[in-house]
Amino acid sequence: MTDSKRGRRGSGKRERLASAAARVLHEQGVEKTTLADIAQVAEVPVGNVYYYFKTKDQLVEAAIGVHERELDEMTAALDALPAPHERLKALVRGWVGQRELAARYGCPTGTLASELDKRSDGLDAAVARLMRRLLDWIERQFHELGRADARELAVALLAAYQGIALLTNTLRDPDLMTAEGHRLENWIDALAASARPAETA
């Protein structure tokens, strides 16, 4: 029982460190962030960090894992909505709901992808897989709308978000994301109105 409790405590610290890494990396960027910064936010003694993560790169990888779990939770919640266009609009509303955060720090995944793109140590591929998973989910929604150009539409939607997140952050203006969110919802409604249901096998 003691070992089990110790394991659960250790798991809790590891999860706290991973979540703290996701937050601090978003706010400060990979290069500026230190293990001490992450330890402070996680409320874990900095000396204990090395028990769970030997390097900052391992913490970056753990942060990507946090983003993956959050993506899974988000898409699972969206999948509970009955219609694909409603799922897509809810996705957009979720983005807009984070507009203040985006204005301060940018998109969590997008900013991380931009930093890691300069590297070729596997972390660049890991964050690319995360972005691709979201892209694939969006594509499935457009496919359910009966769109033959589902992939192109998915790219357009995700690119619109990443672009407005960058502009919102650069100009520190969350209203830009609000306006773009309204435009994207109207665009999705127009596509849904003209679409035919996807054929089922």
N, C-alpha and C positions, 0 to 999 in steps of 0.2 A: 504493500500500500504506500509506503514511504517513497519507493522508487517511482510509482505511478504518479504520485503528487508532484514529485520533483520533475518528472517528465512534462506534466501539464504546466508547471510554472515556467519551465524552460521554453516550452512551445509558446506560452504567452509572451515571454520576452522577445522571442524571435519574431512573432507576429507584430508586436509593438514596434520593433526596430524596422521591419519591412514597411509598415504603414507610415512610420515617421520618415523613412527614406523617400517614399513616394511624395510625401508632402514637402519635405525640405528641398528635394531635387527640383520640384516644380517651382518653388518660390525663389531658389537661389541659383539653380543650374548645377550641372554635374561638376564643372571645374571648380567652382567656388565652395562647394559643399565639402565639409570635413566629416570624419567619423564622429568627432566630438559634437558637431552640430546635430547630427542624427541622434546620438545618444542622449543629448539634452532634451530634445523633443519627446523621445521615447521614455524619458525618465529612467534610463538604465545607466549605471556607472560606465564610463567610457572604457575602463579596463575590461568589462564584461563583454563588450561588443565583439572582441576577437574570439571569444568562445563560440559565437554563432556565425560570424562572418570574418574571414581572414583579411579581406581586402575591400576597398570601396566598390570595386567592380562587382563583387558578390552582392553587395547591398543594392547596387543599381539593378542587377538581375532580379533581386527580390522585389524591388519596387515595380518592375515590369510585371512580375507575378501578381502584385496587388492590383495593378490596372487590369490585368486579365480577369481576375475574380470579379472586379467591379463591372467589367463589361459583361461577363456571364450573368451576373445578377440583374443588370439593367435590361439585357435582351430577354431574359426569362420573364421579367415583369412586363415588358412590352408585348411579348408573345401571347400574353393572356388577353390582350385586346382582340376583338373579333375580326377586324378588317385590316388588311395590310396598309391602306392609306392612313388609317387612324394610328397604326404603330409608327409609321414614318413621321406623322405630325407630332406625336408624343415625343419621339426622339428629338425633333427640332425644338419643341418646347423645353425639353430637358437641357439642351444646349443653351437656350436663351436664359433659362433659370440660373445658369452659371456665369452670366455676363459680367457681373462685378468681379468675380475671380479671374475671368479671362482678361478683363481690362487691366488688372494688376499684374498678372503673370503669364497670360496666354493659355492656350489649350494644354492640359497636362501631357497628353500623349504626343501632340504635335511638337511642342517645344523639346521634349525628350528625344523624339525622332530626329529633329533638326540637329541637336548636339551630337547624337550618337552616329549620325550619318557620316561624320568626319572620321569614324574609326572603322576598323575591319577585324575586330576581335570577337565577333559573334554577337555582341550586344546590339549592333546595328541590325542584324538579321532578326534578333528576338523582338525588337520593337516594331520592325516591319511586319512580322507575323501578326502582332497584335492589331496593327492598322488594317491588315488584310482581312482579319476575322470580322471586324466591323464592316468593312466594305462588302464582304460576302453576305453578311446578314442583311444589309441594305439591298443588295442585289436580289435576294430571295423575296423581299417584300414587293419589289417592282415586278418580279417574275409572277408572283401571285396575282398581280394586277393584269396579267396577260401581256406584258410588254416584251416584245422581242428584243428591244434595246435595253434590257434591264441592267446589264453591266455598265453601259455608257451613262445611264441615268444615275446609277449608284456612284460612279466616279464623280459625276457633276454635283451631286448632293454633298458628298464628303468634301470635295474640293471647295465648294461654296462655304461650308462651315470652317474649314481650315483657313481659307482666305479671310473670312470676316473675323475669325479669332485673332489672326495676326494683325489685321487693321485695327480692331478694337483695342488690342494690347498696345500697339504702336502709338495710337492717338489717345489712349486712356479714355475711351468714350464708349461705355456700355450701351448707349442708345443705338449705336450702329448695329450691334447684334440684334437688338429688339426689332429694328426695321427690317433687317435681312431675314429674321425669323418669320415675320409676317409675310414677306415675299415668298419665302420657301413654302410656307403652309398653303398659300394661294396656288403656287405652282403644283404642289402635290394634289390639291383638290382638282385642278384642271386636268391633270394626268389621269386621276381616278375617274373623272366624269367621262373621259373619252376612251377609257380602257375597257376591254372585254375580260371576263374572268379567265384565269389560266385553265387550260383543259386538264382534266384529271385522267390518269391512266385507268 
